[in-house]
Amino acid sequence: MVKKQAGPPIAGIPAAILNDQVRAPEAFTDGLPLPKMIVFDLDYTLWPFWVDTHVTPPLKAKDNGTKSIDRWGESFAFYPEVASILLSAKALPQGPLLLGTASRTQAPDLAHTLLKQLYLPPLPVAPVAASGASSSSSSLTVNGASSPTKSPTRMTFSSSSSSSMTSFTSPKRAIDVFDYMQIFPGDKKRHFEKIQKQSGVAFEDMLFFDDESRNRNVEQLGVTMWLVRDGVTKAEVDNGVRAWRKKRGFGP
């Protein structure tokens, strides 16, 4: 059965300037420990299609990289909340999280092409504090290491064309936010063994999001896997982080 195609992606912006509508997953900023690395599957996890089945090359980027078009004019893009999740993971006050991909697609070259063509687009942002907002001290933790910081001031978007009022987040190719990429057919344990060897990060400090239950075998290595049902969302990220914390003894 073919899964339902998702709509076009929303733009993501750094965590320090996320407002109430577009914000980081709660688990990224709740002050509790985070894994050192988050790894994502691609098909039906970051995007709503099988790249080796649904996409026919050549591909061409469209609409400033928010989607790619294949030979037959079909559009391909990320799930709606992926851009903000990836960018917020790289813009945490306590330092960026390591990000990786682990995909067993039969079309690795095509997957790489899509990740190069798809951009995490910029948004105009005005650094105006919301009414009644104030900064407060907090402690944010990555893998058990705590560092004091201030809660970011809430920001609002502006339609003003004044350069003194409006700034823009930098557009990024999706491929550029990933520190480690393993895209090839085969057992996902092989992907993680390669990622661990390259990064030096312990398996126990990795969190993996995937849509196929058969890939839970990576937990034999010590990785925490969270099964997503219809693509990665902020809620799924929160649930996955909580599962990792529970497994590591950081929470109930």
N, C-alpha and C positions, 0 to 999 in steps of 0.2 A: 504493500500500500504506500502510495506517495504521500509524504507529509505536506501539510499546507505551507504555502509560501508566505513569508512574513513581508511586512511593508518596508519602506525605505528607512534607513537608520537615522536616529537623532544625532545631533552634534554633541560631542563630549568636551568638557572643559576641566582645567585643573581643580583639585579639591578645594584649594584655598579660595576659589571664587565661585563655588557652586551655590546656586540659590535653592529655594524650596522646590522648584519644579525639576531641576536637573542637578542632582547631588550624588555624592559618593555613596556606596553601600554603607549602612550604619556601622557594620563591623570594622570598617576601615578607620573610623574616628571615635570609637567608644572607649579608647584607652586600655583595652585588653590586648593580650598577645596576638600576634599575627604570624602566619607561616613566613619563612624566608622567601619562598617561591610559590607562585600559583601557575599551574600549567593547564592549558585548555586543549581539548579536542577541537577539530574544525567543523566537520559536517554535522549539522543539526545541533551544534553547541554554540559556535560563534556565528555561523550562517545557516539559513534554512534550506539547504539542498545538499545533495551528494555531488561533489565537484567532479568525480570521475564518471557520473551517470547523466547529470542534468546539464552540464556545461559543454558547449561545442566550440572549440577555438576556431579562429583567433578571437581574443578578447580586446575590447577597447573601453577605456575609462570614459565615463560620462558624468555630467553635472558636478564638476570639480572633484571628481573622485569619490562621490558618495555611492556610486554604483558602477558596475561594469556590464557591457553588452556583449553577448556572444555572436557567433556567425548568423544565428537565426533571429537576432533582435531581442532575445530574452534578457531580462535584467537580473543582476545578482548583487546582493548587498548583505551587510551584517544584520543580525537581529537588532531591534530598536535600541536596546540599552547597552550594547556592547561598547560603543565609542566612549561613553562616559565612564564605564567600568574600567576600561584599559587606561584612559588618561588619568583618572583619579588614583589608580594604583601607582602611577608614576609621579604623582604630585603630592604625596603625603608629607606633612610637616616633619615627621621623624625620618624621612628618607624614602626613596622609591622601593617598591617591591620588585623582586626579580620576576619576570614573566617568561613563560615558555609555551611551546605548542608540541603536541604529541598526536600525530595523525597517521592512520594506516591506509590512507587513500591510495588507490591504484594510479592516480594522476598527480604525483608530487610536483612536477614542473608547472602544471596548471594551477595548483594551489599556491605556489610561490608567486606566480604571475598575478593572481588575484590579490594576494597580500601586498604586492607592490603597487597595484593600481588603486586599491581602496584606501581612501584617506580618512583620518579622524579629523573632521572639519573644524575650523575656528568659529568662535562666536564673538560678536561685539559685547563687551562687558564694561559697565560703568562702575568704578569703585566708590559707590555711594552706600553708606551704612543704612540698613533698614531702620525704620522708626522704632525706637526703644531698644535697639540692639546694643549690646556692649560686650567687650571681650572679657573672658574669664580664664583663669589659669586651669590647666588640666595636665594629665600625664598620658602620653601615648606610648605604646609598647609594641615592639617588633620582636617576636621570638623570645619574650621574657625580658628584654632590655628596655628599661623605662627612661624616657627623657622628657623634661618639662617643656611645655609649649603653651601658647595661648590659642584659645578657640578662635578660628577665623571670623572676622566680621562678616555678617551676612551681606551679600552683594545683590544689586539689582541690574537688570538689563536696561540699556538705554537705546532709543532710536535716534538720539542726537548725532549729528554729523560732525560735531566739534571734536577735534583730535585731543583737546585738553580734557575732555570728559569721557571719551570712549576709547578703549583699547581692544585689541584683538588677540585671542589665543592663537598660537602658531599651529598651522595645519601640519599633521604628521602622517607619513605613510604608515599603514598598519604594521607592515613588516618591521619598521624601525623601533617599535615599542617592545618587541620580543627579544630577550637576551639569549635564549636557547631555543633552537628549532629542530625537531626531529620529525620529518615527514617522509614516510616510506611504508610499504606494506609489511605486515608482520605483527607479532605479539607485542602489545604495548609495554610489556616488561623490558623488552629490548630498547624501546625508546627511552624509558626512564633510566636504564643502566647507562646509556650514552649521555643523557643529561646530567646524571650524577657525576660521571667521570669528568665531564667538561667543567662543571660548576663547582664541584667540591661540596655542594650542599647535601646534607644528610637526607635520606629518603623520608625520615620522620618529620622533616621541616618543609615538606612539599604537600601542597593541596592540589588535587586534580579534578577538573570538571569534564564529564563525558556523558553522552546520552545512551551508551550501550552497557548493559549490566555485565556482559562477558569481560569487560575491561577492568572489573573489580579485582582481577588477579594481580594488579599492581600493588594491592594492599599486602600481598605476601612479601613484598620488599620493604614495607613500612610506610608507604605513601598512603595518605588519606584520600579516598575518592568520594566525590559527591555526584550522584546520578541526577542529571537534569532531564526534564520531561519534554520541554518544548523550547529549548534554547536558554542561554545564560541570561539571567536578569539580576538586578540588584538583590532581590529577595533570595534567589538561589545562591548568590555569593555569600549573603549573610548566613544562610543555613549551612553552607559548606564550611565557612570559617568556624561556626559554632561546633560542628562535628569534629573538626580538627582540634579545637580547644579541648573538647571533652575527651578525645582520644589521648591527648597529651597531658591531661590532668589539670588543665587551666580553668575549667568551669564545671558546672553541674552536669 
